[in-house]
Amino acid sequence: MNDHLDEEEISYTKIDRYNDSKIASVANHYKDILGQLGEDPEREGLLKTPERVAKALQYLTHGYDLNPSEILRSAMFKEDYSQMVVVKDIEVYSMCEHHMLPFFGKAHIAYIPNGHIVGLSKIPRVVDAFARRLQVQERLTNEIRDCIQETLNPVGVAVVIECRHLCMAMRGIQKQNSVTTTSAFTGEFAKDKTRAEFLRLITANLH
């Protein structure tokens, strides 16, 4: 990936281009790691593994190259609508910063407009922009909330994320069926009635 790509191009183009020098550097480290693990990095099945891992990591962390606020601002529209807007079941894929193992699940997001709405596809894009970094679920939840609140200035924002963490399922406590839920609210969503309506909507089978 070219380090000097226009910011807007980076934000809206699928990241399938790579920085060759970074890929080579990371791949060399992974070749050494394979050897340290007791493998033969020169055997047929592993010859291209270091490069594949390096490319995968660059893709899985390409959120560092995205500006979530700019993503929202690119599709803000004046609109006289003051009811709750909910986008639920947004797929989340991220990497735990403690063990660099995946965690994945769904995000449910709502906001109450205050003179402006945003293109609906931009909310999942904001989720991806923050999720495609080394993360913890708690920070991810707050970052999404704060970005929407600070950029759109709505009456309130609600974020709930539910994820399974492979650092819990594959190692350590090894609990395969546990789910971690985090939430963050601003404004009107701090009120019990509004928050209850949001929770009812994201748990209802309306489609």
C-alpha positions, 0 to 999 in steps of 0.5 A: 500500500502506498504511504502517500495515498490521498486520505479520501482514497484510503478511506473508501478503497478496499485495502488490497494493496500493500507496502512492499518494504513493510511486508518484507520486514514483517515477513522476515520476522515471521520467518524467524518466529517459525524457526523459533517455534520448531518449524522449518520455514523452508519446507514447501507448505511454509515458504510463503507463509511469512509473506501471507501473514504480513499481508494479513496483518497489514489488512487487519490493522488498516484502520490506522490509515482511516479517519473515522470522523472524515468518513462520517462528514463525507455523508452528513445531510441536513434533515428535520428528523428527531427520532432514533436511528438504529443500525444493528447487527453490524459485523465486527472483526478485530484483534485483541492487543494483548495476545493478537488473537481475533475477537468478533461479533456484532455492534448495535448503534443508535443516535438521535439526530440534532439537525443532521443525519448521516448516510447509513453505510457510514456507521458500519464504516466507522465501526471497521475503521476502529475495529481494524486496529489492535484493540480492546473491546471496551476502548472500541466501544467508547471510540465509536460512541465518541466519534459519532457524538463529536462529529454529528453532535446528535442528541444522544448516541448508544453503542452495544457490542457483543463479541467472542474472544479467541484469547479466552476460547483458545488459550487461558481459561478456554471457555468457548461459549462466553460472550463479552458485552460492552455498552456506551451511551451519551445524552438522551440514552443515559435516560432509562426510558430511551435506553430501554427503547434502544435495547428493545429495538436491537433485541426485537426480530423486526426483519 
